[in-house]
Each structure stands twice: as structure tokens, then as C-alpha cells.
Amino acid sequence: MRIITTNSSHNKYADVICDTIADSAKVRGTGIAKRSPEYIISKIESGNAVIALEGDKFAGFCYIETWSNKTYVVHSGLIVHPDFRKLGLAKKIKKKIFDYSKKIYPDAKIFGITTGLAVMKINYELGYKPVTFSELTTDEAFWNGCKACRNYDILTRNDRNMCLCTGMLHDPKADQEKKVFNSKVSKRLKRIKEALFLKKKKNK
């Protein structure tokens, strides 16, 4: 199984990607914004996507969208073909595109909105935290993308503050602050241990 960033040679998979996304939404009985093959191809050709292949057979896919002048990143269209489900592939795809996003957009906040419990679990394991919609992008283009979802009326009735989806966010600044905090704690503990060692040695 290969999970790789996309290029134009993968355009031939656009139709099966769209069909798999649509079929998955029907099976789950949840709302999902529709994607066209043309839109998927634009993501494939830009390299803002990863695809999983077993030989030449399509196995899974996910793509990157940026919002608010690239200060926010979203991973959309995460899908695994039915033939490759229950093998942990979704998690591997998500990890691949998560690491790739952090590499090319190191300062961006990574977020997502989803109704899928499996995706929420994967996001949590990657360091996402549940947040209110007010902490996500205010870019109108992003929220307009929800218009194709059958639950869009719920979103609009609640002034875009809540819907059936759960918002989750990974903030790289929080990661950095945690590293700084842990570093300070570690240095403090080291100083305490050294002081205790010297005191013990002096008392001998």
C-alpha cells in the first residue's frame, strides 16, 4: 500500500473518489458537501492531496484546503474505498496529510468539522481539540461549501454557531507553548535535583 502526495497522473481517480465519498454519505445517513470531479482534479494537480493506492487500485484519499489567507487549513474528503476499510487505512491517510500540512503550512491552524466518530477519534489522537465554531475560520467561502449539505438549514438557523458537525482544531502555537512549558519544568526539576545532590554531598 502506497500513500503519496498527488500529481496529474492521478486525475483518472477523480470519478471514483467522488462516487466513494457520495456512497459513504448515503450509507452513514449523514450530510456531506458534494465534490465534483473537476474540483477533485484541481486538488490532485496542485499537490494538495494524498492518495492511497494498492498497485493501481484506488484505496483512499484526502485533500487540503486553506482559508483566511492560509492561516487555517482543513483536511477534506477523507475517504477509504469499501474494499480497504477496517484496516486502519483512514488513520494512516490522516496522519500522512496532517504531517504534510504541518510541513507546507507550519503556522496554520488545522481544523475540521465532522459528524463521523471515527474521524473525531483520529483527530483527537493527532492532537485536535473540540472547539466551538467561533474558533474556526470566518471565511465565507468555507461556510458556503456547506450549502450542498442536507443539514445546511440547521447551520443557518443557529447563526452558524452550531450544527450536527463537531468542530475540532489543532493549534501549532499551543504545541509550541507546551514544548516551552515542558522545557522550563524539566530545567527546574534538573536544578532541584542538582541542588539536592550537592546538599547531600556537602553533608557527608
C-alpha positions in Angstrom: 0.0 0.0 0.0 1.4 3.4 -1.0 0.1 6.7 0.5 1.6 9.5 -1.6 1.1 13.1 -2.5 -0.8 13.5 -5.7 0.1 14.8 -9.2 -1.7 14.9 -12.6 -1.1 11.2 -13.2 -3.8 10.6 -10.5 -6.5 12.6 -12.3 -8.0 9.3 -13.5 -9.2 8.5 -10.0 -11.4 11.7 -9.7 -14.6 9.9 -10.6 -14.2 7.0 -8.2 -13.2 9.4 -5.4 -16.4 11.4 -5.8 -18.5 8.3 -6.1 -16.9 6.8 -3.0 -17.5 10.0 -1.0 -21.1 10.2 -2.1 -21.8 6.5 -1.4 -20.3 6.7 2.0 -22.5 9.6 3.0 -25.6 7.6 1.9 -24.6 4.6 3.9 -23.9 6.7 7.1 -27.1 8.7 6.5 -25.2 11.9 7.3 -24.9 15.2 5.4 -21.8 15.9 3.4 -20.9 18.6 1.0 -20.7 17.3 -2.6 -17.5 17.4 -4.6 -17.2 17.4 -8.4 -14.6 15.5 -10.3 -13.3 18.9 -11.6 -12.8 20.2 -8.1 -11.0 16.9 -7.0 -8.8 17.2 -10.1 -7.8 20.7 -9.1 -6.6 19.4 -5.7 -4.8 16.5 -7.3 -2.9 18.6 -9.8 -1.9 21.2 -7.2 -0.4 18.5 -5.0 -2.7 19.5 -2.1 -3.9 15.9 -1.6 -2.7 12.4 -0.7 -3.9 9.2 -2.3 -3.6 5.6 -1.2 -3.1 3.0 -3.9 -2.8 -0.8 -3.8 -0.9 -1.2 -7.1 -3.1 0.8 -9.5 -6.3 0.3 -7.5 -7.7 3.3 -5.6 -7.8 2.7 -1.8 -8.2 6.1 -0.2 -7.9 9.9 -0.5 -7.9 13.2 1.4 -7.1 16.8 0.3 -6.1 20.1 1.8 -8.0 23.4 1.7 -6.6 26.7 3.0 -8.7 29.6 4.4 -8.3 33.1 5.8 -5.1 33.8 3.9 -3.7 30.4 4.7 -3.9 30.9 8.4 -6.3 27.9 8.6 -6.0 24.5 7.0 -8.7 21.9 6.5 -8.4 18.2 5.5 -11.4 17.4 3.4 -12.8 14.5 1.5 -11.2 11.8 3.7 -12.4 8.6 2.3 -11.4 4.9 2.1 -12.8 2.6 -0.6 -15.0 -0.2 0.8 -12.5 -2.9 -0.3 -9.9 -1.4 2.1 -11.9 -0.5 5.2 -11.4 -1.8 8.7 -7.6 -2.0 8.0 -6.6 1.3 9.8 -6.1 3.0 6.4 -8.1 6.1 7.3 -5.8 6.8 10.2 -2.7 6.4 8.1 -4.1 8.7 5.4 -5.0 11.3 8.0 -1.5 11.1 9.6 0.1 11.5 6.2 -1.8 14.6 5.3 -1.6 16.0 8.8 2.3 15.8 8.7 2.3 17.1 5.1 0.1 20.1 6.1 2.4 21.0 9.0 5.4 20.9 6.7 4.0 23.2 4.0 1.8 25.4 6.3 3.8 25.3 9.6 2.0 28.3 11.1 -1.6 27.5 10.1 -4.2 26.2 12.5 -5.6 22.9 11.3 -9.3 22.3 11.8 -12.2 20.2 10.7 -15.9 19.8 11.1 -17.3 16.3 11.0 -20.2 14.0 12.1 -18.0 10.9 11.9 -17.0 9.4 15.2 -14.1 7.6 13.6 -12.7 10.8 12.2 -13.2 12.6 15.6 -11.2 9.8 17.2 -8.3 10.1 14.7 -8.3 13.9 15.1 -8.1 13.6 18.8 -5.2 11.2 18.6 -3.4 13.7 16.3 -3.8 16.5 18.9 -7.0 18.2 17.8 -9.3 19.6 20.4 -13.1 20.1 20.2 -13.9 23.8 19.8 -16.9 26.0 19.1 -17.4 27.2 15.5 -16.5 30.7 16.6 -12.8 29.5 16.9 -12.8 28.4 13.3 -12.3 30.4 10.1 -14.7 33.2 9.3 -14.0 32.8 5.6 -17.4 32.9 3.9 -16.1 30.6 1.1 -15.6 27.9 3.6 -19.1 28.1 5.1 -20.6 28.4 1.6 -19.2 25.0 0.9 -21.7 23.6 3.5 -24.6 24.7 1.2 -24.6 21.3 -0.5 -25.0 19.5 2.8 -28.6 18.5 3.7 -28.1 19.9 7.2 -27.2 23.4 6.0 -30.6 24.7 7.3 -29.6 23.7 10.8 -26.3 25.7 10.5 -28.1 28.8 9.2 -30.9 28.6 11.8 -28.2 28.7 14.5 -26.4 31.7 13.0 -23.5 29.4 12.0 -22.6 28.8 15.7 -23.5 25.1 15.7 -24.7 22.2 13.6 -24.7 18.4 13.7 -21.0 18.5 12.9 -18.4 18.8 15.7 -15.6 21.4 15.2 -12.0 20.3 16.1 -8.8 22.3 16.0 -5.1 21.8 16.1 -3.2 24.9 17.0 0.6 24.8 16.4 1.1 27.7 18.8 -0.4 25.6 21.6 2.1 22.8 20.7 5.0 25.3 20.9 3.8 26.7 24.2 3.5 23.2 25.6 7.1 22.4 24.5 8.3 25.6 26.1 6.4 24.8 29.3 7.7 21.3 29.4 11.3 22.5 28.8 11.0 25.0 31.7 9.6 22.3 34.0 12.4 19.9 33.0 15.1 22.5 33.6 13.6 23.4 37.0 13.5 19.8 38.1 17.1 19.4 37.0 18.2 22.3 39.1 16.3 21.0 42.1 17.9 17.6 41.7 21.4 19.1 41.3 20.8 21.3 44.5 19.7 18.2 46.5 22.7 16.2 45.2 25.1 19.0 46.2 23.4 19.4 49.6 23.6 15.6 50.2 27.3 15.5 49.1 28.1 18.5 51.4 26.5 16.9 54.4 28.6 13.7 54.1 
